[in-house]
């Protein structure tokens, strides 16, 4: 238990010391700028949303059409007259 506590103390001390480091600060700033730039490029336009919605709409319509065909009654086959053997 004592070893864990001393390890935790050392890690928190090093973390605290590094938090003010110019390298850590610069990395954090670059990450924040990259995040902001990515968010600025992500918003979709209404046209994009409409285009993306068209595809599921088409798929749903096709599925409804196919479901109608599957549920529709099938025409009965005509019964064959006679046997299938060739007479000779």
Secondary structure, DSSP 8 states (H G I E B T S, - for coil): -HHHHHHHHHHHHHHHHHHT-HHHHHHHHHHHHHHHHHHHHH---HHHHHHHHHHHHHHHHHHHHHHHHHHS---------S-SS---
